Amino acid sequence: MTGLKDLIYTPSSARGDALSKVESHTPRIEAPDSVKSGEVFKVKVSVGPHPNTVEHSIRWIELYFEEEGRAFNPILIGRYEFTPVYSEPVVEVYLKIQKPGKLIAVEYCNLHGLWENYKEIKISG
């Protein structure tokens, strides 16, 4: 039996046919490397370039935060669903964290499955 983590592609775990999909399917996380504790900052998650048809599109992105030292992780920040043809897989959210941790983005392509990426966020000052 495999766990969910075994069904999610990452840039480092992609093999075979999935290797050719890394660039167009891996979520890109744009956020500062370091933020001040309790200060609001912007996070942008995007996927693509990727087809956006009913037959082949990104259907959703989920964003999580894995807080350092927290007993139960990760924390779901939000789930963002997209309608083929009309919407693009781009999300901007504003966060406020107290401790360092890792942002984790997971996206679902209706043809090529689940893809994940992460970005470490440090606390400064």
DAMO-V698658 format. One record per pair of residues at least 24 apart in sequence whose C-alpha atoms are under 8 Angstrom apart, sorted by the first residue. I is the first residue (numbers start at 1). J is the second residue. Records with the same first field share a line. If there is no record, write none. Layout:
I->J ; J
//
This chain:
7->114
8->113 ; 114 ; 115 ; 116
9->113 ; 114 ; 115 ; 116
10->115 ; 116 ; 117
11->117
18->112
23->48
24->48 ; 49 ; 50
25->50 ; 107 ; 109 ; 115
26->107 ; 115 ; 116 ; 117
27->105 ; 106 ; 107 ; 115 ; 116 ; 117
28->117
29->105 ; 117 ; 118 ; 119
32->121
33->120 ; 121 ; 122
34->121 ; 122 ; 123 ; 124
35->121 ; 122 ; 123 ; 124
36->123 ; 124 ; 125
37->96 ; 97 ; 98 ; 99 ; 123 ; 124 ; 125
38->96 ; 97 ; 98
39->96 ; 97
40->94 ; 95 ; 96 ; 97
41->94 ; 95 ; 96
42->92 ; 93 ; 94 ; 95
43->92 ; 93 ; 94 ; 95
44->90 ; 91 ; 92 ; 93
45->90 ; 91 ; 92 ; 105
46->89 ; 90 ; 91
47->89 ; 90
48->89
52->84 ; 85 ; 88
53->84 ; 85
54->84 ; 85
55->110
56->109 ; 110 ; 111
57->84 ; 109 ; 110 ; 111
58->82 ; 84 ; 89 ; 107 ; 108 ; 109 ; 110
59->83 ; 84 ; 89 ; 107 ; 108 ; 109 ; 110
60->89 ; 107 ; 108 ; 109
61->89 ; 105 ; 106 ; 107 ; 108
62->105 ; 106 ; 107
63->103 ; 104 ; 105 ; 106
64->103 ; 104 ; 105
65->101 ; 102 ; 103 ; 104
66->101 ; 102 ; 103 ; 104
67->99 ; 100 ; 101 ; 102
68->99 ; 100 ; 101 ; 102
98->123
99->123
//
